[in-house]
Amino acid sequence: MIGTYLLIALVAICFALWPAESANVLTSVSLKIQVYWLNYRMKFMAWRMHRKLSRDMKKRFNSEIPPFKWVDLWDRN
């Protein structure tokens, strides 16, 4: 409980002393969280689709597809 109040006080002091830099830091943290969440969600959906496609290929054509491989969003070209 005290840690929460300490964190709020620290953020308030940072905004009072350096408003532009504090806003930039909070914006960049928010954007990084959004990118990580998007990466996780896309990875999970692609894995589900790969699993379904693998199951269908085994059932219909009795063949295998390559194993699931994911490239993170920040490692792509």
Phi and psi restraints in degrees (range 20) as a CNS / XPLOR table:
assign (resid 1 and name C) (resid 2 and name N)
       (resid 2 and name CA) (resid 2 and name C) 1.0 -68.3 20.0 2
assign (resid 2 and name N) (resid 2 and name CA)
       (resid 2 and name C) (resid 3 and name N) 1.0 -35.0 20.0 2
assign (resid 2 and name C) (resid 3 and name N)
       (resid 3 and name CA) (resid 3 and name C) 1.0 -61.8 20.0 2
assign (resid 3 and name N) (resid 3 and name CA)
       (resid 3 and name C) (resid 4 and name N) 1.0 -36.0 20.0 2
assign (resid 3 and name C) (resid 4 and name N)
       (resid 4 and name CA) (resid 4 and name C) 1.0 -65.1 20.0 2
assign (resid 4 and name N) (resid 4 and name CA)
       (resid 4 and name C) (resid 5 and name N) 1.0 -46.3 20.0 2
assign (resid 4 and name C) (resid 5 and name N)
       (resid 5 and name CA) (resid 5 and name C) 1.0 -64.6 20.0 2
assign (resid 5 and name N) (resid 5 and name CA)
       (resid 5 and name C) (resid 6 and name N) 1.0 -37.2 20.0 2
assign (resid 5 and name C) (resid 6 and name N)
       (resid 6 and name CA) (resid 6 and name C) 1.0 -64.0 20.0 2
assign (resid 6 and name N) (resid 6 and name CA)
       (resid 6 and name C) (resid 7 and name N) 1.0 -43.0 20.0 2
assign (resid 6 and name C) (resid 7 and name N)
       (resid 7 and name CA) (resid 7 and name C) 1.0 -64.3 20.0 2
assign (resid 7 and name N) (resid 7 and name CA)
       (resid 7 and name C) (resid 8 and name N) 1.0 -43.0 20.0 2
assign (resid 7 and name C) (resid 8 and name N)
       (resid 8 and name CA) (resid 8 and name C) 1.0 -62.7 20.0 2
assign (resid 8 and name N) (resid 8 and name CA)
       (resid 8 and name C) (resid 9 and name N) 1.0 -42.3 20.0 2
assign (resid 8 and name C) (resid 9 and name N)
       (resid 9 and name CA) (resid 9 and name C) 1.0 -64.2 20.0 2
assign (resid 9 and name N) (resid 9 and name CA)
       (resid 9 and name C) (resid 10 and name N) 1.0 -41.2 20.0 2
assign (resid 9 and name C) (resid 10 and name N)
       (resid 10 and name CA) (resid 10 and name C) 1.0 -62.7 20.0 2
assign (resid 10 and name N) (resid 10 and name CA)
       (resid 10 and name C) (resid 11 and name N) 1.0 -44.1 20.0 2
assign (resid 10 and name C) (resid 11 and name N)
       (resid 11 and name CA) (resid 11 and name C) 1.0 -63.9 20.0 2
assign (resid 11 and name N) (resid 11 and name CA)
       (resid 11 and name C) (resid 12 and name N) 1.0 -42.3 20.0 2
assign (resid 11 and name C) (resid 12 and name N)
       (resid 12 and name CA) (resid 12 and name C) 1.0 -63.6 20.0 2
assign (resid 12 and name N) (resid 12 and name CA)
       (resid 12 and name C) (resid 13 and name N) 1.0 -42.0 20.0 2
assign (resid 12 and name C) (resid 13 and name N)
       (resid 13 and name CA) (resid 13 and name C) 1.0 -65.7 20.0 2
assign (resid 13 and name N) (resid 13 and name CA)
       (resid 13 and name C) (resid 14 and name N) 1.0 -41.1 20.0 2
assign (resid 13 and name C) (resid 14 and name N)
       (resid 14 and name CA) (resid 14 and name C) 1.0 -62.8 20.0 2
assign (resid 14 and name N) (resid 14 and name CA)
       (resid 14 and name C) (resid 15 and name N) 1.0 -41.7 20.0 2
assign (resid 14 and name C) (resid 15 and name N)
       (resid 15 and name CA) (resid 15 and name C) 1.0 -66.4 20.0 2
assign (resid 15 and name N) (resid 15 and name CA)
       (resid 15 and name C) (resid 16 and name N) 1.0 -33.8 20.0 2
assign (resid 15 and name C) (resid 16 and name N)
       (resid 16 and name CA) (resid 16 and name C) 1.0 -71.1 20.0 2
assign (resid 16 and name N) (resid 16 and name CA)
       (resid 16 and name C) (resid 17 and name N) 1.0 -39.2 20.0 2
assign (resid 16 and name C) (resid 17 and name N)
       (resid 17 and name CA) (resid 17 and name C) 1.0 -83.6 20.0 2
assign (resid 17 and name N) (resid 17 and name CA)
       (resid 17 and name C) (resid 18 and name N) 1.0 -42.4 20.0 2
assign (resid 17 and name C) (resid 18 and name N)
       (resid 18 and name CA) (resid 18 and name C) 1.0 -132.8 20.0 2
assign (resid 18 and name N) (resid 18 and name CA)
       (resid 18 and name C) (resid 19 and name N) 1.0 79.2 20.0 2
assign (resid 18 and name C) (resid 19 and name N)
       (resid 19 and name CA) (resid 19 and name C) 1.0 -65.8 20.0 2
assign (resid 19 and name N) (resid 19 and name CA)
       (resid 19 and name C) (resid 20 and name N) 1.0 -43.2 20.0 2
assign (resid 19 and name C) (resid 20 and name N)
       (resid 20 and name CA) (resid 20 and name C) 1.0 -68.8 20.0 2
assign (resid 20 and name N) (resid 20 and name CA)
       (resid 20 and name C) (resid 21 and name N) 1.0 -45.5 20.0 2
assign (resid 20 and name C) (resid 21 and name N)
       (resid 21 and name CA) (resid 21 and name C) 1.0 -65.2 20.0 2
assign (resid 21 and name N) (resid 21 and name CA)
       (resid 21 and name C) (resid 22 and name N) 1.0 -38.7 20.0 2
assign (resid 21 and name C) (resid 22 and name N)
       (resid 22 and name CA) (resid 22 and name C) 1.0 -65.2 20.0 2
assign (resid 22 and name N) (resid 22 and name CA)
       (resid 22 and name C) (resid 23 and name N) 1.0 -41.8 20.0 2
assign (resid 22 and name C) (resid 23 and name N)
       (resid 23 and name CA) (resid 23 and name C) 1.0 -64.2 20.0 2
assign (resid 23 and name N) (resid 23 and name CA)
       (resid 23 and name C) (resid 24 and name N) 1.0 -39.8 20.0 2
assign (resid 23 and name C) (resid 24 and name N)
       (resid 24 and name CA) (resid 24 and name C) 1.0 -63.9 20.0 2
assign (resid 24 and name N) (resid 24 and name CA)
       (resid 24 and name C) (resid 25 and name N) 1.0 -41.5 20.0 2
assign (resid 24 and name C) (resid 25 and name N)
       (resid 25 and name CA) (resid 25 and name C) 1.0 -64.6 20.0 2
assign (resid 25 and name N) (resid 25 and name CA)
       (resid 25 and name C) (resid 26 and name N) 1.0 -46.5 20.0 2
assign (resid 25 and name C) (resid 26 and name N)
       (resid 26 and name CA) (resid 26 and name C) 1.0 -64.7 20.0 2
assign (resid 26 and name N) (resid 26 and name CA)
       (resid 26 and name C) (resid 27 and name N) 1.0 -37.9 20.0 2
assign (resid 26 and name C) (resid 27 and name N)
       (resid 27 and name CA) (resid 27 and name C) 1.0 -65.6 20.0 2
assign (resid 27 and name N) (resid 27 and name CA)
       (resid 27 and name C) (resid 28 and name N) 1.0 -44.5 20.0 2
assign (resid 27 and name C) (resid 28 and name N)
       (resid 28 and name CA) (resid 28 and name C) 1.0 -66.2 20.0 2
assign (resid 28 and name N) (resid 28 and name CA)
       (resid 28 and name C) (resid 29 and name N) 1.0 -37.9 20.0 2
assign (resid 28 and name C) (resid 29 and name N)
       (resid 29 and name CA) (resid 29 and name C) 1.0 -64.4 20.0 2
assign (resid 29 and name N) (resid 29 and name CA)
       (resid 29 and name C) (resid 30 and name N) 1.0 -43.2 20.0 2
assign (resid 29 and name C) (resid 30 and name N)
       (resid 30 and name CA) (resid 30 and name C) 1.0 -61.7 20.0 2
assign (resid 30 and name N) (resid 30 and name CA)
       (resid 30 and name C) (resid 31 and name N) 1.0 -42.9 20.0 2
assign (resid 30 and name C) (resid 31 and name N)
       (resid 31 and name CA) (resid 31 and name C) 1.0 -67.2 20.0 2
assign (resid 31 and name N) (resid 31 and name CA)
       (resid 31 and name C) (resid 32 and name N) 1.0 -38.1 20.0 2
assign (resid 31 and name C) (resid 32 and name N)
       (resid 32 and name CA) (resid 32 and name C) 1.0 -64.9 20.0 2
assign (resid 32 and name N) (resid 32 and name CA)
       (resid 32 and name C) (resid 33 and name N) 1.0 -40.9 20.0 2
assign (resid 32 and name C) (resid 33 and name N)
       (resid 33 and name CA) (resid 33 and name C) 1.0 -61.8 20.0 2
assign (resid 33 and name N) (resid 33 and name CA)
       (resid 33 and name C) (resid 34 and name N) 1.0 -41.6 20.0 2
assign (resid 33 and name C) (resid 34 and name N)
       (resid 34 and name CA) (resid 34 and name C) 1.0 -64.3 20.0 2
assign (resid 34 and name N) (resid 34 and name CA)
       (resid 34 and name C) (resid 35 and name N) 1.0 -40.8 20.0 2
assign (resid 34 and name C) (resid 35 and name N)
       (resid 35 and name CA) (resid 35 and name C) 1.0 -66.2 20.0 2
assign (resid 35 and name N) (resid 35 and name CA)
       (resid 35 and name C) (resid 36 and name N) 1.0 -42.8 20.0 2
assign (resid 35 and name C) (resid 36 and name N)
       (resid 36 and name CA) (resid 36 and name C) 1.0 -63.4 20.0 2
assign (resid 36 and name N) (resid 36 and name CA)
       (resid 36 and name C) (resid 37 and name N) 1.0 -40.7 20.0 2
assign (resid 36 and name C) (resid 37 and name N)
       (resid 37 and name CA) (resid 37 and name C) 1.0 -65.4 20.0 2
assign (resid 37 and name N) (resid 37 and name CA)
       (resid 37 and name C) (resid 38 and name N) 1.0 -43.0 20.0 2
assign (resid 37 and name C) (resid 38 and name N)
       (resid 38 and name CA) (resid 38 and name C) 1.0 -62.3 20.0 2
assign (resid 38 and name N) (resid 38 and name CA)
       (resid 38 and name C) (resid 39 and name N) 1.0 -43.2 20.0 2
assign (resid 38 and name C) (resid 39 and name N)
       (resid 39 and name CA) (resid 39 and name C) 1.0 -60.7 20.0 2
assign (resid 39 and name N) (resid 39 and name CA)
       (resid 39 and name C) (resid 40 and name N) 1.0 -45.9 20.0 2
assign (resid 39 and name C) (resid 40 and name N)
       (resid 40 and name CA) (resid 40 and name C) 1.0 -62.9 20.0 2
assign (resid 40 and name N) (resid 40 and name CA)
       (resid 40 and name C) (resid 41 and name N) 1.0 -44.3 20.0 2
assign (resid 40 and name C) (resid 41 and name N)
       (resid 41 and name CA) (resid 41 and name C) 1.0 -65.3 20.0 2
assign (resid 41 and name N) (resid 41 and name CA)
       (resid 41 and name C) (resid 42 and name N) 1.0 -44.1 20.0 2
assign (resid 41 and name C) (resid 42 and name N)
       (resid 42 and name CA) (resid 42 and name C) 1.0 -64.6 20.0 2
assign (resid 42 and name N) (resid 42 and name CA)
       (resid 42 and name C) (resid 43 and name N) 1.0 -39.2 20.0 2
assign (resid 42 and name C) (resid 43 and name N)
       (resid 43 and name CA) (resid 43 and name C) 1.0 -63.3 20.0 2
assign (resid 43 and name N) (resid 43 and name CA)
       (resid 43 and name C) (resid 44 and name N) 1.0 -44.1 20.0 2
assign (resid 43 and name C) (resid 44 and name N)
       (resid 44 and name CA) (resid 44 and name C) 1.0 -64.3 20.0 2
assign (resid 44 and name N) (resid 44 and name CA)
       (resid 44 and name C) (resid 45 and name N) 1.0 -44.6 20.0 2
assign (resid 44 and name C) (resid 45 and name N)
       (resid 45 and name CA) (resid 45 and name C) 1.0 -64.8 20.0 2
assign (resid 45 and name N) (resid 45 and name CA)
       (resid 45 and name C) (resid 46 and name N) 1.0 -41.3 20.0 2
assign (resid 45 and name C) (resid 46 and name N)
       (resid 46 and name CA) (resid 46 and name C) 1.0 -65.4 20.0 2
assign (resid 46 and name N) (resid 46 and name CA)
       (resid 46 and name C) (resid 47 and name N) 1.0 -38.3 20.0 2
assign (resid 46 and name C) (resid 47 and name N)
       (resid 47 and name CA) (resid 47 and name C) 1.0 -64.5 20.0 2
assign (resid 47 and name N) (resid 47 and name CA)
       (resid 47 and name C) (resid 48 and name N) 1.0 -41.9 20.0 2
assign (resid 47 and name C) (resid 48 and name N)
       (resid 48 and name CA) (resid 48 and name C) 1.0 -62.8 20.0 2
assign (resid 48 and name N) (resid 48 and name CA)
       (resid 48 and name C) (resid 49 and name N) 1.0 -43.3 20.0 2
assign (resid 48 and name C) (resid 49 and name N)
       (resid 49 and name CA) (resid 49 and name C) 1.0 -64.6 20.0 2
assign (resid 49 and name N) (resid 49 and name CA)
       (resid 49 and name C) (resid 50 and name N) 1.0 -39.8 20.0 2
assign (resid 49 and name C) (resid 50 and name N)
       (resid 50 and name CA) (resid 50 and name C) 1.0 -63.4 20.0 2
assign (resid 50 and name N) (resid 50 and name CA)
       (resid 50 and name C) (resid 51 and name N) 1.0 -42.5 20.0 2
assign (resid 50 and name C) (resid 51 and name N)
       (resid 51 and name CA) (resid 51 and name C) 1.0 -62.3 20.0 2
assign (resid 51 and name N) (resid 51 and name CA)
       (resid 51 and name C) (resid 52 and name N) 1.0 -43.8 20.0 2
assign (resid 51 and name C) (resid 52 and name N)
       (resid 52 and name CA) (resid 52 and name C) 1.0 -65.8 20.0 2
assign (resid 52 and name N) (resid 52 and name CA)
       (resid 52 and name C) (resid 53 and name N) 1.0 -43.2 20.0 2
assign (resid 52 and name C) (resid 53 and name N)
       (resid 53 and name CA) (resid 53 and name C) 1.0 -63.8 20.0 2
assign (resid 53 and name N) (resid 53 and name CA)
       (resid 53 and name C) (resid 54 and name N) 1.0 -40.4 20.0 2
assign (resid 53 and name C) (resid 54 and name N)
       (resid 54 and name CA) (resid 54 and name C) 1.0 -61.2 20.0 2
assign (resid 54 and name N) (resid 54 and name CA)
       (resid 54 and name C) (resid 55 and name N) 1.0 -44.8 20.0 2
assign (resid 54 and name C) (resid 55 and name N)
       (resid 55 and name CA) (resid 55 and name C) 1.0 -62.2 20.0 2
assign (resid 55 and name N) (resid 55 and name CA)
       (resid 55 and name C) (resid 56 and name N) 1.0 -44.0 20.0 2
assign (resid 55 and name C) (resid 56 and name N)
       (resid 56 and name CA) (resid 56 and name C) 1.0 -66.0 20.0 2
assign (resid 56 and name N) (resid 56 and name CA)
       (resid 56 and name C) (resid 57 and name N) 1.0 -40.2 20.0 2
assign (resid 56 and name C) (resid 57 and name N)
       (resid 57 and name CA) (resid 57 and name C) 1.0 -65.2 20.0 2
assign (resid 57 and name N) (resid 57 and name CA)
       (resid 57 and name C) (resid 58 and name N) 1.0 -40.5 20.0 2
assign (resid 57 and name C) (resid 58 and name N)
       (resid 58 and name CA) (resid 58 and name C) 1.0 -65.0 20.0 2
assign (resid 58 and name N) (resid 58 and name CA)
       (resid 58 and name C) (resid 59 and name N) 1.0 -40.7 20.0 2
assign (resid 58 and name C) (resid 59 and name N)
       (resid 59 and name CA) (resid 59 and name C) 1.0 -70.4 20.0 2
assign (resid 59 and name N) (resid 59 and name CA)
       (resid 59 and name C) (resid 60 and name N) 1.0 -45.4 20.0 2
assign (resid 59 and name C) (resid 60 and name N)
       (resid 60 and name CA) (resid 60 and name C) 1.0 -87.4 20.0 2
assign (resid 60 and name N) (resid 60 and name CA)
       (resid 60 and name C) (resid 61 and name N) 1.0 -42.6 20.0 2
assign (resid 60 and name C) (resid 61 and name N)
       (resid 61 and name CA) (resid 61 and name C) 1.0 -115.0 20.0 2
assign (resid 61 and name N) (resid 61 and name CA)
       (resid 61 and name C) (resid 62 and name N) 1.0 -3.5 20.0 2
assign (resid 61 and name C) (resid 62 and name N)
       (resid 62 and name CA) (resid 62 and name C) 1.0 54.1 20.0 2
assign (resid 62 and name N) (resid 62 and name CA)
       (resid 62 and name C) (resid 63 and name N) 1.0 41.9 20.0 2
assign (resid 62 and name C) (resid 63 and name N)
       (resid 63 and name CA) (resid 63 and name C) 1.0 -132.1 20.0 2
assign (resid 63 and name N) (resid 63 and name CA)
       (resid 63 and name C) (resid 64 and name N) 1.0 162.8 20.0 2
assign (resid 63 and name C) (resid 64 and name N)
       (resid 64 and name CA) (resid 64 and name C) 1.0 -109.4 20.0 2
assign (resid 64 and name N) (resid 64 and name CA)
       (resid 64 and name C) (resid 65 and name N) 1.0 150.2 20.0 2
assign (resid 64 and name C) (resid 65 and name N)
       (resid 65 and name CA) (resid 65 and name C) 1.0 -105.8 20.0 2
assign (resid 65 and name N) (resid 65 and name CA)
       (resid 65 and name C) (resid 66 and name N) 1.0 162.4 20.0 2
assign (resid 65 and name C) (resid 66 and name N)
       (resid 66 and name CA) (resid 66 and name C) 1.0 -60.0 20.0 2
assign (resid 66 and name N) (resid 66 and name CA)
       (resid 66 and name C) (resid 67 and name N) 1.0 155.7 20.0 2
assign (resid 66 and name C) (resid 67 and name N)
       (resid 67 and name CA) (resid 67 and name C) 1.0 -64.0 20.0 2
assign (resid 67 and name N) (resid 67 and name CA)
       (resid 67 and name C) (resid 68 and name N) 1.0 158.1 20.0 2
assign (resid 67 and name C) (resid 68 and name N)
       (resid 68 and name CA) (resid 68 and name C) 1.0 -66.8 20.0 2
assign (resid 68 and name N) (resid 68 and name CA)
       (resid 68 and name C) (resid 69 and name N) 1.0 130.9 20.0 2
assign (resid 68 and name C) (resid 69 and name N)
       (resid 69 and name CA) (resid 69 and name C) 1.0 -135.9 20.0 2
assign (resid 69 and name N) (resid 69 and name CA)
       (resid 69 and name C) (resid 70 and name N) 1.0 130.7 20.0 2
assign (resid 69 and name C) (resid 70 and name N)
       (resid 70 and name CA) (resid 70 and name C) 1.0 -119.5 20.0 2
assign (resid 70 and name N) (resid 70 and name CA)
       (resid 70 and name C) (resid 71 and name N) 1.0 134.7 20.0 2
assign (resid 70 and name C) (resid 71 and name N)
       (resid 71 and name CA) (resid 71 and name C) 1.0 -110.2 20.0 2
assign (resid 71 and name N) (resid 71 and name CA)
       (resid 71 and name C) (resid 72 and name N) 1.0 122.4 20.0 2
assign (resid 71 and name C) (resid 72 and name N)
       (resid 72 and name CA) (resid 72 and name C) 1.0 -59.9 20.0 2
assign (resid 72 and name N) (resid 72 and name CA)
       (resid 72 and name C) (resid 73 and name N) 1.0 155.7 20.0 2
assign (resid 72 and name C) (resid 73 and name N)
       (resid 73 and name CA) (resid 73 and name C) 1.0 -60.0 20.0 2
assign (resid 73 and name N) (resid 73 and name CA)
       (resid 73 and name C) (resid 74 and name N) 1.0 -37.1 20.0 2
assign (resid 73 and name C) (resid 74 and name N)
       (resid 74 and name CA) (resid 74 and name C) 1.0 -80.6 20.0 2
assign (resid 74 and name N) (resid 74 and name CA)
       (resid 74 and name C) (resid 75 and name N) 1.0 -8.1 20.0 2
assign (resid 74 and name C) (resid 75 and name N)
       (resid 75 and name CA) (resid 75 and name C) 1.0 -99.9 20.0 2
assign (resid 75 and name N) (resid 75 and name CA)
       (resid 75 and name C) (resid 76 and name N) 1.0 2.5 20.0 2
assign (resid 75 and name C) (resid 76 and name N)
       (resid 76 and name CA) (resid 76 and name C) 1.0 -88.6 20.0 2
assign (resid 76 and name N) (resid 76 and name CA)
       (resid 76 and name C) (resid 77 and name N) 1.0 159.6 20.0 2
